Amino acid sequence: MSDTLNAPRGTSDIVPPESRRWSGLESRIRELAARYGYEEIRTPVFESTELFVRGVGETTDIVEKEMYTFDDRGGRSLTLRPEWTAPVVRAALEHHLFAPGPLRLFYIGPIFRYERPQRGRYRQSHQFGIECFGFEGPEADVEVISLAWEVVRSHGLTDAALNLNSLGDEECRPRYRQALLDHFQPHLAAMSGEARARAQRNPLRLLDSKDPADAPYVESAPALASFLCARCREHFDAVIAYLELAEIPFVVNPKIVRGLDYYGRTVFEITSSVLGAQSSVCGGGRYDSLVASLGGPPTPAVGFALGLERFLMMLEASGGEAAPKRRGTQAIALGAQARTVVAPIVAELRRASDAPTFADYNDRKLLAHLKLADRNGARYALIVGSEELASGELVLRDLDSRSDRRFPLGEPRVVARRLVEAGL
Protein backbone atom coordinates (compact mmCIF):
# COMPACT_ATOMS: atom_id res chain seq x y z
CA MET A 1 0.00 0.00 0.00
CA SER A 2 1.53 3.35 -1.05
CA ASP A 3 2.07 6.23 1.35
CA THR A 4 -0.65 8.85 1.49
CA LEU A 5 0.05 11.92 -0.64
CA ASN A 6 -0.64 15.21 1.13
CA ALA A 7 -0.56 18.86 0.12
CA PRO A 8 2.97 20.33 0.38
CA ARG A 9 3.90 21.94 3.69
CA GLY A 10 2.74 25.53 3.84
CA THR A 11 -0.14 25.02 1.41
CA SER A 12 -3.77 24.09 1.96
CA ASP A 13 -6.73 22.77 0.01
CA ILE A 14 -9.89 24.86 -0.03
CA VAL A 15 -12.79 22.41 -0.10
CA PRO A 16 -16.57 22.70 0.42
CA PRO A 17 -18.11 24.15 2.50
CA GLU A 18 -15.04 26.39 3.15
CA SER A 19 -14.82 27.17 -0.57
CA ARG A 20 -18.25 28.82 -0.31
CA ARG A 21 -16.82 31.33 2.19
CA TRP A 22 -14.02 32.10 -0.25
CA SER A 23 -16.41 32.50 -3.18
CA GLY A 24 -18.67 34.78 -1.13
CA LEU A 25 -15.77 36.97 0.00
CA GLU A 26 -14.31 37.21 -3.49
CA SER A 27 -17.72 38.13 -4.94
CA ARG A 28 -18.16 40.95 -2.41
CA ILE A 29 -14.61 42.19 -3.05
CA ARG A 30 -15.16 42.25 -6.83
CA GLU A 31 -18.39 44.17 -6.37
CA LEU A 32 -16.72 46.74 -4.10
CA ALA A 33 -13.73 47.20 -6.42
CA ALA A 34 -16.11 47.77 -9.34
CA ARG A 35 -18.00 50.41 -7.34
CA TYR A 36 -14.73 52.31 -6.98
CA GLY A 37 -14.03 52.02 -10.72
CA TYR A 38 -11.33 49.31 -10.62
CA GLU A 39 -11.00 46.59 -13.28
CA GLU A 40 -9.45 43.16 -12.81
CA ILE A 41 -5.98 42.17 -14.03
CA ARG A 42 -4.56 38.65 -14.05
CA THR A 43 -0.86 37.95 -14.52
CA PRO A 44 1.16 34.69 -14.79
CA VAL A 45 2.07 32.95 -11.55
CA PHE A 46 5.74 33.04 -12.59
CA GLU A 47 7.82 35.90 -13.98
CA SER A 48 11.40 36.71 -14.83
CA THR A 49 13.43 36.78 -11.62
CA GLU A 50 14.88 40.12 -12.70
CA LEU A 51 11.45 41.73 -12.40
CA PHE A 52 11.40 41.18 -8.62
CA VAL A 53 15.08 41.99 -8.07
CA ARG A 54 14.61 45.34 -9.83
CA GLY A 55 11.08 46.05 -8.65
CA VAL A 56 10.90 44.77 -5.07
CA GLY A 57 14.53 45.45 -4.11
CA GLU A 58 17.61 43.25 -4.04
CA THR A 59 18.10 43.66 -0.28
CA THR A 60 14.50 42.97 0.80
CA ASP A 61 13.61 39.85 2.77
CA ILE A 62 11.43 38.68 -0.13
CA VAL A 63 14.26 38.66 -2.67
CA GLU A 64 17.00 37.49 -0.30
CA LYS A 65 15.12 34.75 1.56
CA GLU A 66 11.59 34.00 0.39
CA MET A 67 11.38 33.63 -3.40
CA TYR A 68 10.75 30.33 -5.18
CA THR A 69 13.28 30.70 -8.01
CA PHE A 70 14.22 28.10 -10.62
CA ASP A 71 15.85 27.81 -14.04
CA ASP A 72 13.61 26.55 -16.81
CA ARG A 73 14.81 24.17 -19.53
CA GLY A 74 16.03 27.12 -21.56
CA GLY A 75 18.25 28.29 -18.70
CA ARG A 76 16.06 31.32 -17.89
CA SER A 77 15.73 32.28 -14.23
CA LEU A 78 12.04 32.38 -13.27
CA THR A 79 10.33 33.09 -9.95
CA LEU A 80 6.89 32.19 -8.64
CA ARG A 81 5.08 35.46 -7.97
CA PRO A 82 5.94 36.59 -4.37
CA GLU A 83 3.92 39.82 -4.66
CA TRP A 84 1.59 41.41 -7.21
CA THR A 85 2.61 45.03 -7.74
CA ALA A 86 5.72 44.50 -9.87
CA PRO A 87 3.92 42.01 -12.19
CA VAL A 88 0.97 44.41 -12.54
CA VAL A 89 3.35 47.20 -13.57
CA ARG A 90 5.15 44.87 -16.00
CA ALA A 91 1.84 43.86 -17.61
CA ALA A 92 0.61 47.45 -17.82
CA LEU A 93 3.83 48.49 -19.56
CA GLU A 94 3.80 45.51 -21.92
CA HIS A 95 0.20 46.17 -22.98
CA HIS A 96 0.52 49.98 -23.09
CA LEU A 97 -2.19 50.45 -20.45
CA PHE A 98 -0.67 53.72 -19.20
CA ALA A 99 -0.99 55.47 -22.59
CA PRO A 100 -4.64 56.60 -22.23
CA GLY A 101 -4.07 58.14 -18.79
CA PRO A 102 -4.88 57.18 -15.18
CA LEU A 103 -5.41 53.48 -14.57
CA ARG A 104 -7.23 51.59 -11.80
CA LEU A 105 -6.66 47.83 -11.47
CA PHE A 106 -7.43 45.12 -8.92
CA TYR A 107 -6.31 41.50 -8.56
CA ILE A 108 -7.23 38.36 -6.64
CA GLY A 109 -4.90 35.39 -6.66
CA PRO A 110 -2.02 33.41 -5.15
CA ILE A 111 1.46 34.49 -4.12
CA PHE A 112 4.36 32.22 -3.16
CA ARG A 113 6.90 32.85 -0.41
CA TYR A 114 9.22 30.39 1.26
CA GLU A 115 8.87 31.16 4.94
CA ARG A 116 8.07 29.30 8.13
CA PRO A 117 4.39 28.33 7.93
CA GLN A 118 2.28 29.61 10.77
CA ARG A 119 -1.32 30.46 11.49
CA GLY A 120 -2.61 32.73 8.74
CA ARG A 121 0.68 32.65 6.81
CA TYR A 122 1.38 30.04 4.16
CA ARG A 123 3.92 29.36 1.43
CA GLN A 124 1.11 29.66 -1.06
CA SER A 125 -1.37 32.29 0.06
CA HIS A 126 -3.89 34.52 -1.67
CA GLN A 127 -4.18 38.27 -1.91
CA PHE A 128 -6.69 40.88 -2.99
CA GLY A 129 -5.18 44.20 -3.91
CA ILE A 130 -5.62 47.36 -5.92
CA GLU A 131 -3.23 49.59 -7.83
CA CYS A 132 -4.12 53.19 -8.71
CA PHE A 133 -1.83 54.80 -11.33
CA GLY A 134 -1.56 58.34 -12.62
CA PHE A 135 -2.58 60.52 -9.67
CA GLU A 136 0.11 62.40 -7.76
CA GLY A 137 -2.24 64.16 -5.34
CA PRO A 138 -3.32 62.98 -1.89
CA GLU A 139 -6.86 62.28 -3.13
CA ALA A 140 -5.65 58.99 -4.64
CA ASP A 141 -4.01 57.96 -1.36
CA VAL A 142 -7.29 58.49 0.44
CA GLU A 143 -9.29 56.68 -2.25
CA VAL A 144 -7.10 53.61 -1.83
CA ILE A 145 -7.21 53.78 1.97
CA SER A 146 -10.99 54.26 1.85
CA LEU A 147 -11.45 51.15 -0.26
CA ALA A 148 -9.29 49.09 2.10
CA TRP A 149 -11.18 50.49 5.10
CA GLU A 150 -14.54 49.70 3.46
CA VAL A 151 -13.52 46.08 2.85
CA VAL A 152 -12.51 45.64 6.48
CA ARG A 153 -15.36 47.51 8.16
CA SER A 154 -18.13 46.19 5.88
CA HIS A 155 -17.28 42.68 7.01
CA GLY A 156 -17.78 43.54 10.67
CA LEU A 157 -14.17 43.66 11.87
CA THR A 158 -15.02 46.27 14.49
CA ASP A 159 -11.64 46.48 16.27
CA ALA A 160 -9.73 47.40 13.09
CA ALA A 161 -7.25 50.27 13.40
CA LEU A 162 -5.71 52.32 10.59
CA ASN A 163 -2.01 53.17 11.09
CA LEU A 164 -0.55 55.89 8.88
CA ASN A 165 2.92 57.24 8.17
CA SER A 166 4.97 59.05 5.54
CA LEU A 167 8.36 57.78 4.35
CA GLY A 168 9.22 60.99 2.54
CA ASP A 169 10.87 60.98 -0.88
CA GLU A 170 14.32 60.98 -2.49
CA GLU A 171 14.91 64.50 -1.19
CA CYS A 172 14.23 64.03 2.51
CA ARG A 173 14.63 60.28 3.10
CA PRO A 174 18.46 60.22 2.84
CA ARG A 175 18.71 62.64 5.78
CA TYR A 176 16.43 60.41 7.81
CA ARG A 177 18.41 57.28 6.89
CA GLN A 178 21.54 58.96 8.23
CA ALA A 179 19.74 60.05 11.41
CA LEU A 180 18.64 56.43 11.97
CA LEU A 181 22.17 55.15 11.47
CA ASP A 182 23.50 57.73 13.90
CA HIS A 183 20.88 56.62 16.45
CA PHE A 184 21.31 52.85 16.09
CA GLN A 185 25.07 52.61 15.47
CA PRO A 186 26.14 52.82 19.15
CA HIS A 187 23.62 50.06 20.08
CA LEU A 188 24.04 47.55 17.23
CA ALA A 189 26.24 45.24 19.29
CA ALA A 190 23.36 44.74 21.74
CA MET A 191 20.75 44.30 19.01
CA SER A 192 19.72 41.23 17.02
CA GLY A 193 21.73 39.87 14.12
CA GLU A 194 18.86 40.74 11.81
CA ALA A 195 19.01 44.35 12.98
CA ARG A 196 22.72 44.54 12.25
CA ALA A 197 22.11 43.22 8.74
CA ARG A 198 19.28 45.70 8.16
CA ALA A 199 21.51 48.56 9.28
CA GLN A 200 23.84 47.69 6.41
CA ARG A 201 21.14 47.16 3.78
CA ASN A 202 18.15 49.35 4.61
CA PRO A 203 18.17 51.26 7.93
CA LEU A 204 14.46 52.11 7.67
CA ARG A 205 13.65 48.41 8.10
CA LEU A 206 15.14 48.60 11.61
CA LEU A 207 11.89 50.28 12.65
CA ASP A 208 10.01 47.13 11.58
CA SER A 209 11.95 44.81 13.90
CA LYS A 210 9.85 42.56 16.15
CA ASP A 211 12.84 41.20 18.11
CA PRO A 212 12.58 42.05 21.86
CA ALA A 213 16.32 42.84 21.92
CA ASP A 214 15.71 45.68 19.48
CA ALA A 215 12.55 47.10 21.06
CA PRO A 216 14.05 49.79 23.38
CA TYR A 217 16.22 51.22 20.61
CA VAL A 218 13.38 51.18 18.07
CA GLU A 219 11.11 52.92 20.57
CA SER A 220 13.59 55.78 21.08
CA ALA A 221 14.43 56.19 17.38
CA PRO A 222 13.81 59.61 15.79
CA ALA A 223 10.56 60.00 13.87
CA LEU A 224 10.65 60.69 10.15
CA ALA A 225 8.03 63.43 10.50
CA SER A 226 10.64 65.93 11.67
CA PHE A 227 12.76 65.24 8.55
CA LEU A 228 10.03 65.58 5.89
CA CYS A 229 10.64 68.17 3.21
CA ALA A 230 8.00 70.82 2.58
CA ARG A 231 6.39 68.96 -0.35
CA CYS A 232 6.14 65.68 1.54
CA ARG A 233 4.81 67.43 4.64
CA GLU A 234 2.16 69.18 2.55
CA HIS A 235 1.16 65.89 0.93
CA PHE A 236 0.91 64.04 4.25
CA ASP A 237 -1.05 66.85 5.91
CA ALA A 238 -3.51 66.75 3.00
CA VAL A 239 -3.96 62.98 3.36
CA ILE A 240 -4.74 63.48 7.04
CA ALA A 241 -7.20 66.28 6.26
CA TYR A 242 -9.04 64.17 3.68
CA LEU A 243 -9.27 61.20 6.05
CA GLU A 244 -10.77 63.45 8.70
CA LEU A 245 -13.32 64.77 6.18
CA ALA A 246 -14.17 61.16 5.27
CA GLU A 247 -14.55 60.36 9.00
CA ILE A 248 -12.07 57.48 8.78
CA PRO A 249 -10.29 57.15 12.16
CA PHE A 250 -6.52 56.73 12.06
CA VAL A 251 -3.34 56.87 14.14
CA VAL A 252 -0.10 58.38 12.87
CA ASN A 253 2.42 55.62 13.59
CA PRO A 254 6.06 56.51 12.79
CA LYS A 255 7.06 52.83 12.97
CA ILE A 256 5.08 51.89 9.82
CA VAL A 257 7.70 51.47 7.09
CA ARG A 258 6.54 48.49 4.93
CA GLY A 259 8.95 45.82 3.73
CA LEU A 260 9.41 46.70 0.06
CA ASP A 261 11.92 49.19 -1.31
CA TYR A 262 9.57 50.85 -3.79
CA TYR A 263 7.41 52.62 -1.18
CA GLY A 264 7.69 56.38 -0.62
CA ARG A 265 5.56 59.05 1.01
CA THR A 266 2.25 57.61 2.31
CA VAL A 267 2.35 54.12 3.83
CA PHE A 268 -0.40 52.50 5.90
CA GLU A 269 -1.50 49.31 7.63
CA ILE A 270 -4.86 48.21 8.99
CA THR A 271 -4.42 46.00 12.04
CA SER A 272 -6.65 43.92 14.31
CA SER A 273 -6.10 42.04 17.57
CA VAL A 274 -8.84 39.41 17.12
CA LEU A 275 -6.24 36.65 16.60
CA GLY A 276 -4.58 37.45 19.92
CA ALA A 277 -1.83 39.90 18.97
CA GLN A 278 -1.70 43.01 16.84
CA SER A 279 -1.53 41.66 13.32
CA SER A 280 -1.80 43.22 9.91
CA VAL A 281 -5.06 42.87 8.00
CA CYS A 282 -3.74 44.72 4.97
CA GLY A 283 -1.13 47.30 4.06
CA GLY A 284 0.06 49.47 1.25
CA GLY A 285 1.14 52.91 0.25
CA ARG A 286 2.53 55.12 -2.49
CA TYR A 287 5.23 53.97 -4.93
CA ASP A 288 5.79 56.80 -7.39
CA SER A 289 9.17 55.58 -8.69
CA LEU A 290 8.39 51.92 -9.47
CA VAL A 291 6.99 52.30 -13.00
CA ALA A 292 10.01 54.33 -14.12
CA SER A 293 12.43 51.88 -12.45
CA LEU A 294 10.95 49.10 -14.62
CA GLY A 295 11.45 51.07 -17.82
CA GLY A 296 8.17 53.00 -18.02
CA PRO A 297 7.35 56.70 -17.95
CA PRO A 298 7.31 58.57 -14.61
CA THR A 299 3.96 57.47 -13.17
CA PRO A 300 2.68 58.16 -9.64
CA ALA A 301 1.00 55.16 -8.05
CA VAL A 302 -0.57 53.96 -4.81
CA GLY A 303 -2.10 50.63 -3.76
CA PHE A 304 -2.59 47.99 -1.07
CA ALA A 305 -2.75 44.21 -0.60
CA LEU A 306 -4.92 42.15 1.76
CA GLY A 307 -4.23 38.49 2.64
CA LEU A 308 -7.40 36.46 2.19
CA GLU A 309 -6.46 33.54 4.47
CA ARG A 310 -5.73 35.77 7.44
CA PHE A 311 -8.76 37.97 6.74
CA LEU A 312 -11.13 34.98 6.75
CA MET A 313 -9.56 33.76 10.01
CA MET A 314 -10.10 37.19 11.55
CA LEU A 315 -13.72 37.29 10.44
CA GLU A 316 -14.36 33.88 11.97
CA ALA A 317 -12.63 34.82 15.23
CA SER A 318 -14.49 38.13 15.51
CA GLY A 319 -17.91 36.70 14.76
CA GLY A 320 -18.29 39.51 12.24
CA GLU A 321 -18.90 37.19 9.31
CA ALA A 322 -22.59 36.64 8.70
CA ALA A 323 -23.76 33.08 8.10
CA PRO A 324 -24.19 32.54 4.35
CA LYS A 325 -27.78 32.79 3.19
CA ARG A 326 -29.42 29.63 1.98
CA ARG A 327 -29.79 29.56 -1.79
CA GLY A 328 -31.17 27.15 -4.33
CA THR A 329 -33.20 23.97 -4.24
CA GLN A 330 -32.47 20.39 -3.20
CA ALA A 331 -34.45 18.04 -5.42
CA ILE A 332 -35.47 14.94 -3.42
CA ALA A 333 -36.85 11.84 -5.17
CA LEU A 334 -37.92 9.04 -2.84
CA GLY A 335 -37.74 5.89 -4.98
CA ALA A 336 -37.02 4.94 -8.58
CA GLN A 337 -40.42 6.00 -9.94
CA ALA A 338 -40.11 9.41 -8.27
CA ARG A 339 -36.68 9.88 -9.87
CA THR A 340 -38.17 9.53 -13.37
CA VAL A 341 -40.50 12.43 -12.49
CA VAL A 342 -37.99 14.62 -10.67
CA ALA A 343 -35.03 14.30 -13.10
CA PRO A 344 -36.65 16.24 -15.98
CA ILE A 345 -37.93 18.89 -13.54
CA VAL A 346 -34.36 19.32 -12.28
CA ALA A 347 -33.13 19.77 -15.87
CA GLU A 348 -35.75 22.45 -16.55
CA LEU A 349 -35.05 24.25 -13.25
CA ARG A 350 -31.36 24.45 -14.13
CA ARG A 351 -32.28 26.11 -17.43
CA ALA A 352 -34.86 28.47 -15.96
CA SER A 353 -33.32 29.62 -12.64
CA ASP A 354 -30.05 31.35 -11.74
CA ALA A 355 -30.12 29.69 -8.31
CA PRO A 356 -28.45 26.28 -7.99
CA THR A 357 -30.47 23.06 -8.14
CA PHE A 358 -28.93 20.17 -6.21
CA ALA A 359 -29.90 16.56 -6.85
CA ASP A 360 -28.93 13.25 -5.27
CA TYR A 361 -29.85 10.07 -7.14
CA ASN A 362 -29.19 7.53 -4.39
CA ASP A 363 -31.88 5.77 -2.38
CA ARG A 364 -31.99 7.55 0.97
CA LYS A 365 -34.56 8.29 3.62
CA LEU A 366 -36.09 11.78 3.62
CA LEU A 367 -34.10 12.86 6.70
CA ALA A 368 -30.80 11.93 4.98
CA HIS A 369 -31.82 13.96 1.92
CA LEU A 370 -32.65 16.96 4.12
CA LYS A 371 -29.22 16.70 5.75
CA LEU A 372 -27.69 16.91 2.28
CA ALA A 373 -29.80 20.01 1.64
CA ASP A 374 -28.36 21.59 4.80
CA ARG A 375 -24.82 20.70 3.71
CA ASN A 376 -25.45 22.30 0.31
CA GLY A 377 -26.95 25.42 1.87
CA ALA A 378 -30.20 24.96 -0.08
CA ARG A 379 -33.14 27.26 0.70
CA TYR A 380 -35.81 24.87 -0.57
CA ALA A 381 -36.42 21.15 -0.79
CA LEU A 382 -38.49 19.83 -3.69
CA ILE A 383 -39.92 16.50 -2.47
CA VAL A 384 -41.56 13.75 -4.53
CA GLY A 385 -42.32 10.33 -3.04
CA SER A 386 -45.03 7.74 -3.33
CA GLU A 387 -47.62 9.94 -1.60
CA GLU A 388 -46.90 12.86 -3.91
CA LEU A 389 -47.10 10.63 -6.99
CA ALA A 390 -50.47 9.33 -5.82
CA SER A 391 -51.83 12.84 -5.19
CA GLY A 392 -50.31 14.33 -8.34
CA GLU A 393 -48.57 17.09 -6.35
CA LEU A 394 -45.00 17.80 -5.28
CA VAL A 395 -44.03 19.38 -1.95
CA LEU A 396 -41.86 22.48 -1.86
CA ARG A 397 -40.45 22.95 1.64
CA ASP A 398 -38.94 26.27 2.76
CA LEU A 399 -35.91 25.16 4.81
CA ASP A 400 -35.73 28.51 6.62
CA SER A 401 -39.35 28.66 7.80
CA ARG A 402 -39.97 24.87 7.62
CA SER A 403 -43.28 25.55 5.86
CA ASP A 404 -44.63 23.48 2.94
CA ARG A 405 -46.39 24.42 -0.28
CA ARG A 406 -47.82 22.08 -2.88
CA PHE A 407 -47.64 22.36 -6.67
CA PRO A 408 -49.33 20.15 -9.26
CA LEU A 409 -47.15 17.70 -11.15
CA GLY A 410 -47.28 17.74 -14.92
CA GLU A 411 -45.17 18.68 -17.92
CA PRO A 412 -41.65 19.39 -16.51
CA ARG A 413 -41.23 22.77 -18.20
CA VAL A 414 -44.56 23.99 -16.85
CA VAL A 415 -43.72 22.72 -13.34
CA ALA A 416 -40.34 24.45 -13.43
CA ARG A 417 -41.86 27.73 -14.61
CA ARG A 418 -44.42 27.67 -11.79
CA LEU A 419 -41.68 26.99 -9.22
CA VAL A 420 -39.50 29.85 -10.52
CA GLU A 421 -42.52 32.20 -10.49
CA ALA A 422 -43.07 31.12 -6.87
CA GLY A 423 -39.61 32.40 -5.92
CA LEU A 424 -37.06 29.66 -6.54
N, C-alpha and C positions, 0 to 999 in steps of 0.2 A: 504494500500500500504506500503510495507516494506521500511525501510531506505536504501539509496544507500550504497553499500559496496565499499570502496576505498582502495587503497594500504596503508599499514601501514606508519605512519609518518617516514620520513627519508629513504624511499625507493621509487623507481620509476619504471614504466613500460617502456620498450624499444620497441616501436612499429614502423611499417613502416610509413614513409620512413626513420626514424631515425635509425632503425635497420640495414639499408644498410650501413650507415656510420660506425657503429660498426663492421659489417662484413668486410668492406673494410680495416679498421684500423687493425683488428686482423689478416687478411690475410697478410698484409704487414709486421706486426710484426713477424709472424711465418716465413715468408720468410727470413727476416733479421737475426733472431735467428739461422735459419738453415745455413745461410752463414757463421756464426761465429762458427759453429760446436756444437750448443746446441740442446738437445732433450727435448721434452715435458714431464713433470710429472704432474699427477693429483692426488690430495689427498682428503680425505673426508672433507666435510664442517664442521664436528665437530670432536673433539679430546678429549683425556683425559685432564682435567683441569691442571693436574700436568705438562704436557708438556710445557704449556705456563708459569707457575709459575717458573719452573726450567730454561726454555730456554730464555724467554723474560726478566725475572727479577721481583721479588716479589714487588719491590718498584717502578716499572714503572707506568706511568699513565694508560697504557693499562690494566695491571693486576689489579690495585687498583680501577679503575673507569669505564672502557669501555667495559669489556668483557660480553658477553651474556652467563651466566653459569647456568646450571640446573642439577638436579639429574634425571637420568632415572628411569625406574620402578624397576631396580635392585639395586638402591641406589648408582650408580656410578656417580661421578661428571664429567660432560661433558661441553665443551665450544665450541660455534660456532667460527670458525677460525677467529681470529682478525688480523693475519699476516701469511705470507707463509713460512718464513725461517725455523722456528722450525718444522713445519710439514714435510717440504722437507727433513730435516736432519733425522727426525724420520723414514720416509719411506725409505730413503737410507740405514739407519742402518738395518731396519727390512728385507730388501730385499738384503742385502749384496752388495750394489752397489759400495761401496768404495774398495772392495777387488781387482778388476782388476787394480786400479790406479786412476789417475785424472778423474774427472767427471764434465761434463757441462750439466746443466739442466735449462729449462725455464718453466714458468707457466703463465696461463691466467685464472682468475676466481675471484669469489667474496670473500670479507672479511666482517666481521661484527663487528662494534664497536658502543657502546651506547654513543653517544655524541650529542651535540646540532646541529641539521641539519642546514646547511648553504650552500650558493652557492658553488657547486663543492665538497661538503663534505656530505656524506650520512651515514646512519646507516648500510645499505648494499651498498657497493661500489665494484668496480672491479679493479684489479691490473694485470699488466704485470710485470714480474721480471725474473731475471736470478741469478743462483747460480753457482759459479765456485769453485770446490774443488780440493785440492791436489797440489797447487802451492804456495810456500812461497814467491817467488820473486816478485818484483814490476811489472814485465811484466803482471802478471794476473790482478793487479789493473788497469793498463792502458787498458788492453783488455776490462774489464768490463765498465770502463768509456767511452771508445771509442764506444762501442755498444750503451750505453745510449745516447751519444752525436749524434750518427748517427740517432737514432730514432727521436730525437728532431729536428735536423737540416734538415733531409730529408723531414720533413713535413712542412718546411717553417716557423718555429718559429724563426725568424731572430734576436729577441732581447734576446735570451736565453743566460744565463751567468753560467759558471761552477765555483762553489765555492769549495775550497779544504782545508783540514786540516788534521793533524795527532793527534790522541788521545794518542799516546804512547802505552806502554804495561805494564805488571804487575811490571816491574822494575822501570819505571820512572813515571807512573801515580800516585802512592801514594804520591810522593813528590809534584806533582802539586795539588792534592786534598787538601793537607794541606795548600799550598800557597793560594788556593782559599778561604778556610775557614778563614785563617788569614786576607785576604783582606775584605771579606764580613761581618765577625763577628761584627765589630764595627757599621755596618750600618743596620743590620737586623731589628732593631726596626722601621726604616723608610721605609722598603721595604714591598712588598706585603706578604700576608699570604702564598701564594703559594711558594714564595721564601724562607720563613722561613722553610716550610716543606721540600723543596728540599735541603736546607742546612743540614738537619738532615739525609735525605735518600741518596742523590746523588748530591754532590756539583757541579759536572760538568754540571748538568742540569740547574743550575742558569744562565749559559751563554745563554741558550735557551729561557729565559724569554722574553715575549712580553709586559709585564706590564709597562706602562710609569713610575711608581714609582721606578722601578728597573733599568731603562735605564742608568742613570748616573753612577751607581756603576758597571753595566755590562761593560760599555764602558771603564772604567778605570781598569778593572780586568787584572791581569798578563796574558800573552799569554803562551800557553803550549810549544811553540817552544823553549823557553829558558830552558825548563826542560827536553827535550827529551834526552834519553840516546844515546850513539854512534850508536847502531844498529838501533834504530828507526829513528835517524837523517839520517843515510845512506840510509835507505829504502825510506824515504820521499823525499830526494834529488834525488834519482833514479826515483821515480814516476814523479817528476817535469821535469827531463831531458827527459824522454820518451815522456811526453805530448808535450814538446817543439819540439822534433823530429817529432812527429805526427802532428804538427801545429794545436793543439787543444788549443784555448785560455782559460785561467783560472785565477782566483784570489785566493790567499791564504787568507782564512778567518778564523781567530782563534776562531770565535764564532760558527762555525759549530761543533756540538757535537752529533747529532742524539738522538733519544729518547729511544733507547733500550740498555739494559745493555751489550749485547754481543759484541758490537763494540769495536775495538781496532786498533791502527795505522790508516791507511788511512780511512777518511770519506769524503763524497762529497755530494753536492746538485746541481741540475741544476734549476735555477729560471728564472722567466719571469715576466714582469710587465704588460702584455697585459690585465689582468683583473682588473687593477687599482692600485694594490699594489704589492710589491715584494711577490711572492708566489712560492712555490716549485712545480716544474714539476715532479721531481723524486729525489730520494736520496738513498744512500747506503754506503757501505764501507766494511772493512775487519773485519772478526769475527773468528779468528784463534782458539779460545777456546771453541766454541759452541758445536762442534761435541763431544769432550771429555766430556763436562759437561753433555751431554745426554747419556753417557755410551759408546761412540764409541772410536776409536783410535785417537790419536792426529792428526788433519787434518786441515791444513790451508784452509781458504775459504774467498771469497769475492763476493759480489753481489749487486743488487739494485732492487728497486721496483718503478713503475710508475703508478699513478692513472689514469685510462682510462677516467672517467667522467670529471675530471678537464682538462685533456689533450685535449679532444674533445672540451670543452668550449674554451680553449685557441686558438685552431686552428680556430674555428669559429670567435673569436674576432679579431684575427690577420689577417684574410683573407688569411692565408697561405694554407688552405685546398683547393685543387683543386676540382672543381665540378666533381662528379662521371661521368665516361663515359657511354654513352648509350650502352646497351647491350641487345641482344635478339630481338625477333619478337612478335608483337601484331597481332594475327590472328583476322581479322574482317569479320564477315559474316553478310550481310545485308539481312535478311529475312530467313524464314524457309528452303526454297530450297537451299539457299547458305550454310546454316549450315550443310546440309547433304553432301555437297562437301568439306567444310573446315574441318570438324571434323576429317576425316581420314587423311588428310594432316597434321593436328596438331599432331596426334598420331605418324606419321612417322617422323616428324621433331624432336619430343622429343626423338626418338630412335637414330636419325642420327646426331644430333648436340649437342655439349656441352653447347651452349648458351641457355638461357631460352626461352620457347615459351609460351606466355600468351594468354589466350582465354577468351572471355566473351560471354555467350550464351543467353543474354537478347536482346530483340528488342530495338535497340537504333539507333539514327541518326549517320551518319558518324562522325560528329564533336564530339559527345559524346564519341564515340569509340576512337578517336584520343586523347581526353583528358585523357582517361584511359591509353593509351600508354605512354603519358607523365608522368603520375603518376607512372607507372611501370618502367620508365627509359628505354623503348624499343628503339632500334636503327632503327628497320624497322616496317612497317605496311604491312601485307599481306591482301589485300582487295578483296573480292568477293561479288558482288551484281548482280542485274538483268542484267545490261549492260555487266558485265564480263561473266556471264553465257551464254548470247546470243552470245558473240564474241568467247567464248571458251578460254579466257585468264584471268589470274589473274593479279592484279596490285601489285607490290612490291614497296612501297614508302620508300625512305631513309629519316628518320625524322631529320637527321642533315642537309642534303643539300636540302631537300624538292623536290627531283627529283624522277621520276617514271620510273620503268622498267616493261615490260610485259613478262609473261611466259605462255606457253600453259598449259591448264588444261588437265588432263588425269589420268592415274593410279596413286594413291596417292604416292606410293613408288618412282616412277619415278619423280614426281613433287618435292618431298622432296629432292631427290638426286640433281636435277638441282639447287634448291634453295641453298643447302649447298655448291655446287660447285661454286655458284655465290657469296659466301661470308657470308652467314648467320652463 
